Amino acid sequence: MPRTVALTLSLGGTAIEGEEGDYTVSGALGVTIPAGQRFATTVLTFMTVDDSRDELHETIDITGSTPGGLSVTPASLTLLDNDESLLSLRAEPGSIQEGAGPVAVTLTAAIRSGTPYSQPLSVSLQLGGTAVRAADYTLSGSLTVSIPAGELEASTSLSLAPIDDTLDEPEETIEIVGNAGVGYTNTAIVLLIDNDIPPNRIYLTASPASISEAAPPTRVLLEARLEGDTAYSSDTKIALELAGSAVATVDYELDGLADPFVIPAGRLSATRELTLTPIDNPHPEGAEQILIGGTALVPVVSAEITLLDDDGEDLAISFSHSHYSANEYGSPAEVTITVTPAADRPELISLSVVHLGGATIDDYQGLPLEIAIDVGDQLLTFTIEARPDQVYESGEKIQLLLDSPSTRLTFDPLRSATVAFIEQRSIHAFSNEAQTVLALSARAWSDSIQSALEERFSRARQTEQLGGWQPDYQEASPAVSSIPSTTRLNSPSSIADRIIPGDWLAAWRQRNERRNMGVIQPRLSLSKLLARIKGWRPVLWAEGNTHHFSGNLPTLDYQGGFQAAHVGLDLRSGKKTLLGASLMGGRSLIDYSDGAALDGKTQATLYSVHPYLHVQATNRIVIWALGGFATGPVAIRELDRDHDIRAFGRLAGGGARFLANSWEHRQLAVRTDGNVAWIGADLEGASATIGGLAGRLRLLGEITQTLRLFGQTLAVTGEAGGRLDRGAAHRGAAIEAAGRISWRKPEKGLDLSAQGQSLLWHQSSLRAWGAGIQAGWDPGAEKRGLVVRFASGRGSREGKTRLFQDSIDRLVQPGAALDTEIELGYGTGIRDRLLTLTFRLRGLSGWTAAVDLR
């Protein structure tokens, strides 16, 4: 102030000053503000008079005056009474909800002494509390209640209507103060409950939203707005903060953030002016962001101002793809570079090259070392061609890297890209890999065929049980009460069908020779076959199986699997002839790699048909035959090429067994068999043989001797002979031998055997051997009930011959392998039919499930 101001104080209000009043005061009732000062102080001491009167709260108003007539804002003190009232007031209900509409509130006044008066007691009502009438609520009804003479209480009804506003408010009170004179004052309270949902966020926005780095100091209007349409009932303070890619005092200066940004009570928004001063530097920085945020009672969403660089835009240079390919005999690689945004100036970028996988500069052409960017460019394209040659060089590629000395260029998101060169080869160059892959598919296919068809031949084998054919389903035979002490092996009932291990057709029969219940024994002469055609009996069967395999060859590692489904029909004439055919659909998937150029997989879908025959021509002669044809697509997928092949296979085989002589405890037989297999493919329109023609012819002699050991009868069989191999794998003559010992208890359903086999000599130095055991329990006389079988053997792979073994022997190392097989079966009669379900687990290599209906 430029002059001294003398302020004279005076006291007023509802409270009375003095010893007999409500308070006393001491101190100077005046204060002087010196010239040049903005304030001065004085001390007043108030002493309250503690009387016994029940009174309403009273006020002490302090007012002032100056000689010059300046306006003075008064101050006020509230004097609170501490005496108990003889009057009580209560309100029901005690709370009302904002937005609930008018509510009837009953106000009851009562005399606490419990003694009624001889005259009426009139109580006047006044309104107070934190809720404001006409702002927070409206009221109608009488503000006077009278307790009649001789009564202790009386009531009146008030209508309270809350005003439904959009303010987020705390719980407020409506105080109804009753006054009937000194000693008779009291207050009833009604709570006013708010129904507004408080805001969840505060949004900050700035205008303008972008400013050039070269602009002068600019006025920025910052607005803070509450989310939704509910305001706070008190001031909302926001402490402002700065963030963003632009740096304060380096890229800009911003004034007006020191004080908190306040949204006044009851308002949804507020604005403030800021002054933004960009700092213009010579560095190209691109667009930068200034984020104006803050902290408050609720999260604050920042306002964003973009600071535009005036030194030229940053250009983002990138390859459109990370991988391209160029075909030697096909399309080149179209490499595209993107510029974002469109260039506003000329630039020059360079390409560096890294050769990978044995690639050299002679393998391609068309690669520029520098690329010029002109104004307006957004896409830059160049072509890289793969130069054809006659050498297969799988895996060749180059890596391209973008670079430039300019600081105004960024390389994002793809700074580098690779171009792979795809080799295209003729059928002759590809046939070696196709041969390897197709041979693996053929092995899976042949294993699945063998798994299905070996069951057909095992049902037609000759056993050491009763002579003649045994029906597949018959009534139980009487139990054997005794076993003769001697048995003549030249009788029809004891002719043994010994199959030499190592032959693919014999293996089908040998692996199932352990079965001894419900089989067919060929005893009908071939000359009567046609006369029995009308009596042929059909048997429907179906089987599903899966094979798993893997191996490590000298030039290839592989693993895969094969799943197949078979449906077949057997025709049986009486008890001597089996004629049938099956259809198969299979799917294989093989992954293979040689660790260098080869890395891919083959997927084959094969369909095949297989006719077969087994007949007991005479008591001394058994013959059998098998054929097959398969076809289907094979897709070979490698890293840099795909090929589709139509694969096919043909199969023919057969044999005969002749009983040369028999005498007591011994018999001599001669057996011959042969097979031929051809695996081929039609690759890219040209026929090619994969594996070639493979064949094998055998002539073997076998001798069987029965022994008695510890009271048990054992059958010991030895066999030996020569064979001639012709094919892609092993050629030349060979001598092989095998032995077997078996024990059977047909009346108890038990059998046990052990066997071994070996190549004694082979013209191509092939070595093969095998040994194994098998056991079974089949107590059902007609294959009814549970059947359990177990077999395990160890030997070289060639010793476990399959249909196409000759075609892939040269791919497989002749190491030893262990095979274990467990079979569970169950047979049950359905009317006059027999339904048999079988499940067979072959070690870790696969499983088979089959069903027969006969």
Stockholm file with secondary structure:
# STOCKHOLM 1.0

chainA/1-854         MPRTVALTLSLGGTAIEGEEGDYTVSGALGVTIPAGQRFATTVLTFMTVDDSRDELHETIDITGSTPGGLSVTPASLTLLDNDESLLSLRAEPGSIQEGAGPVAVTLTAAIRSGTPYSQPLSVSLQLGGTAVRAADYTLSGSLTVSIPAGELEASTSLSLAPIDDTLDEPEETIEIVGNAGVGYTNTAIVLLIDNDIPPNRIYLTASPASISEAAPPTRVLLEARLEGDTAYSSDTKIALELAGSAVATVDYELDGLADPFVIPAGRLSATRELTLTPIDNPHPEGAEQILIGGTALVPVVSAEITLLDDDGEDLAISFSHSHYSANEYGSPAEVTITVTPAADRPELISLSVVHLGGATIDDYQGLPLEIAIDVGDQLLTFTIEARPDQVYESGEKIQLLLDSPSTRLTFDPLRSATVAFIEQRSIHAFSNEAQTVLALSARAWSDSIQSALEERFSRARQTEQLGGWQPDYQEASPAVSSIPSTTRLNSPSSIADRIIPGDWLAAWRQRNERRNMGVIQPRLSLSKLLARIKGWRPVLWAEGNTHHFSGNLPTLDYQGGFQAAHVGLDLRSGKKTLLGASLMGGRSLIDYSDGAALDGKTQATLYSVHPYLHVQATNRIVIWALGGFATGPVAIRELDRDHDIRAFGRLAGGGARFLANSWEHRQLAVRTDGNVAWIGADLEGASATIGGLAGRLRLLGEITQTLRLFGQTLAVTGEAGGRLDRGAAHRGAAIEAAGRISWRKPEKGLDLSAQGQSLLWHQSSLRAWGAGIQAGWDPGAEKRGLVVRFASGRGSREGKTRLFQDSIDRLVQPGAALDTEIELGYGTGIRDRLLTLTFRLRGLSGWTAAVDLR
#=GR chainA/1-854 SS CCSCEEEEEEEESSSCBSTTSSEEEESCSEEEECTTCSCCCCCCEEEECCCSCCCCCEEEEEEEECTTCCCCCCEEEEECCCCCCSEEEEEESSEEETTSCCEEEEEEEEETTSCCCSSCEEEEEEEESSSCBTTTEEEESCSEEEECTTCSEEEEEEEEEECCCSEECCCEEEEEEEECSTTCEEEEEEEEECCCCCCSCEEEEEESSEEETTCCCEEEEEEEEESTTCEESSCEEEEEEEESSSCBTTTEEEESCSSCEEECTTCSEEEEEEEEEECCCSSCCCCEEEEEEEECSSCEECEEEEEECSSCCCEEEEESCSEEEEETTSCCEEEEEEEESCCSSCEEEEEEEEEETTCCGGGEECCCSEEEECTTCCEEEEEEEECCCSSCCTTCEEEEEEECSCTTEEECSCCEEEEEEECCCCHHHHHHHHHHHHHHHHHHHHHHHHHHHHHHHHTTCCCSSSSSCCCSSCCCCCCCCCCCSCCBTTSGGGCCCCCCTTCHHHHHHHHTTTCCSSCCCCCSCGGGTGGGGGGEEEEEEEEEEEEEEEEECSSCEEEEEEEEEEEEEEEEETTTEEEEEEEEEEEEEEEEECSSSCEEEEEEEEEEEEEEEEEECSSSEEEEEEEEEEEEEEEEEESSCEEEEEEEEEEEEEEEEEEEEEEBTEEEEEEEEEEEEEEEEEETTEEEEEEEEEEEEEEEEEEEEEEEETTEEEEEEEEEEEEEEESSSCCEEEEEEEEEEEEEEGGGTEEEEEEEEEEEEETTCCCCEEEEEEEEECCCTTSCEEEEEEEEEEEETTTSCCTTHHHHGGGSCCCEEEEEEEEEEEEEEETTEEEEEEEEEETTTEEEEEEEEC
#=GC SS_cons         CCSCEEEEEEEESSSCBSTTSSEEEESCSEEEECTTCSCCCCCCEEEECCCSCCCCCEEEEEEEECTTCCCCCCEEEEECCCCCCSEEEEEESSEEETTSCCEEEEEEEEETTSCCCSSCEEEEEEEESSSCBTTTEEEESCSEEEECTTCSEEEEEEEEEECCCSEECCCEEEEEEEECSTTCEEEEEEEEECCCCCCSCEEEEEESSEEETTCCCEEEEEEEEESTTCEESSCEEEEEEEESSSCBTTTEEEESCSSCEEECTTCSEEEEEEEEEECCCSSCCCCEEEEEEEECSSCEECEEEEEECSSCCCEEEEESCSEEEEETTSCCEEEEEEEESCCSSCEEEEEEEEEETTCCGGGEECCCSEEEECTTCCEEEEEEEECCCSSCCTTCEEEEEEECSCTTEEECSCCEEEEEEECCCCHHHHHHHHHHHHHHHHHHHHHHHHHHHHHHHHTTCCCSSSSSCCCSSCCCCCCCCCCCSCCBTTSGGGCCCCCCTTCHHHHHHHHTTTCCSSCCCCCSCGGGTGGGGGGEEEEEEEEEEEEEEEEECSSCEEEEEEEEEEEEEEEEETTTEEEEEEEEEEEEEEEEECSSSCEEEEEEEEEEEEEEEEEECSSSEEEEEEEEEEEEEEEEEESSCEEEEEEEEEEEEEEEEEEEEEEBTEEEEEEEEEEEEEEEEEETTEEEEEEEEEEEEEEEEEEEEEEEETTEEEEEEEEEEEEEEESSSCCEEEEEEEEEEEEEEGGGTEEEEEEEEEEEEETTCCCCEEEEEEEEECCCTTSCEEEEEEEEEEEETTTSCCTTHHHHGGGSCCCEEEEEEEEEEEEEEETTEEEEEEEEEETTTEEEEEEEEC
//
